Amino acid sequence: MYPSIESYEEQRTDMTQGKVHKRRGRLPAIEVVDLFCGIGGLSYGMKSAGFKILAGFDLDSTCQYAYETNNEAKFNYKDIRQVTKEDISPLYSKKSIRVLAGCAPCQPFSSYAFKNKNKDKDKYNLLYEFGRLVKEVHPDIVTMENVPAIASFKLKSVLADFVKVLKEEGYNVGYKVVYCPNYGIPQTRRRLVLLASRFGKIELIPPTHTKDHYVTVRDVISNLPPILAGGTCPSDPLHRSRELSPLNMRRMLATPYGGSWKDWPEELLLDCHKKESGKSFGSVYGRMVWEEPAPTMTTLCTGIGNGRFGHPEQNRAISAREAAMFQTFPVSYKFFPNEQEVSLSKASRYIGNAVPPKLGAVIAESIKIHIKYTPYERI
């Protein structure tokens, strides 16, 4: 097993040899402003760890209800390029630890973006806007989460430029690629997490789960009531799955446990699967397995043709509720004012774009330990 947080703290104490003291008494208030906040996954995770969420900023106005309802913080509908120090700095209390957090949209750094380089020439600049706000606001702690590909992005040295800005402003910076199952998140998501502090060295807490103790598909969704394709659970409107055409239902029935389109008879194959280029997409139309974490949740995770998003046993794609649970949203999380009118497309987009709340909590715990063992003096 990985070491506990307590043993990690003891190790830090030994390593510092008295140079860094453990703070006595209660920690100062830790306050967060969340850029690119979406429906609030990152904020909610930090809130669950005891941080005070002050506000979120995002350009998708439809996220306002979910963000404000679950995080008890103001949602600001504003383009990041128009956000200034005057919008953020007055929100923080004078004696608080000020955290500026954000997950700039990751789509610009995806493989799809390489094929559409000229579609939106400004899409790569969002992290530069984050850097501008760091320079203007001078928060105590900065955290950023994104896809690992941002570190090797070839069109612009986006991450390196962001790190350079932070170091020039006096921050200690560290980042690493996180495999989410190592932190109890039940999906094979990999994310780059950056932490920066004006107080001293900062790092993510060590993993909390080994492979033998990963949270699995069975752990998360096996107790949910069964539903049919196109059906909705009477007691939970978000536990709703997409309808399947007669042809796609035949394909679903032909997909064995843990299987995919590669197990179908010839007459059910799509034309793209018969081409050499289509053979590399082995997971589409696939079923999950009970004994492992789920695949990465995407904005299209409630459709069987978009990845291994088939239920392990039931003949359907996963429901929006199941996707939300794989992202570690609690059942109490409110996504819509009227959940009787659930838009599966909108719910999938909200859920797939979100930072898993549990990852937000891991980041928050890392910040708390850093503050606990680092002298509280602003540079």
HELIX and SHEET records of a PDB file:
HELIX    1   1 ILE A    5  THR A   16  1                                  12    
HELIX    2   2 GLY A   41  SER A   48  1                                   8    
HELIX    3   3 SER A   61  CYS A   63  5                                   3    
HELIX    4   4 GLN A   64  ASN A   71  1                                   8    
HELIX    5   5 ILE A   80  GLN A   82  5                                   3    
HELIX    6   6 LYS A   85  ILE A   88  1                                   4    
HELIX    7   7 SER A   89  LEU A   91  5                                   3    
HELIX    8   8 GLN A  107  PHE A  109  5                                   3    
HELIX    9   9 SER A  111  LYS A  115  1                                   5    
HELIX   10  10 LYS A  123  ASN A  125  5                                   3    
HELIX   11  11 LEU A  126  VAL A  137  1                                  12    
HELIX   12  12 PRO A  148  SER A  152  5                                   5    
HELIX   13  13 VAL A  158  GLU A  168  1                                  11    
HELIX   14  14 CYS A  180  TYR A  183  5                                   4    
HELIX   15  15 LYS A  211  HIS A  213  5                                   3    
HELIX   16  16 VAL A  217  ILE A  221  1                                   5    
HELIX   17  17 PRO A  246  LEU A  253  1                                   8    
HELIX   18  18 TRP A  261  ASP A  263  5                                   3    
HELIX   19  19 GLU A  266  LEU A  268  5                                   3    
HELIX   20  20 ASP A  271  LYS A  274  1                                   4    
HELIX   21  21 GLU A  276  SER A  280  5                                   5    
HELIX   22  22 ILE A  304  ASN A  306  5                                   3    
HELIX   23  23 ALA A  320  PHE A  326  1                                   7    
HELIX   24  24 LEU A  344  ASN A  353  1                                  10    
HELIX   25  25 PRO A  357  LYS A  372  1                                  16    
SHEET    1   A 7 LYS A  74  TYR A  77  0                                        
SHEET    2   A 7 LYS A  52  ASP A  58  1                                        
SHEET    3   A 7 ILE A  30  LEU A  35  1                                        
SHEET    4   A 7 ILE A  97  GLY A 102  1                                        
SHEET    5   A 7 ILE A 141  ASN A 146  1                                        
SHEET    6   A 7 ARG A 190  SER A 197 -1                                        
SHEET    7   A 7 ASN A 172  TYR A 179 -1                                        
SHEET    1   B 2 THR A 232  CYS A 233  0                                        
SHEET    2   B 2 ASP A 236  ARG A 240 -1                                        
END                                                                             
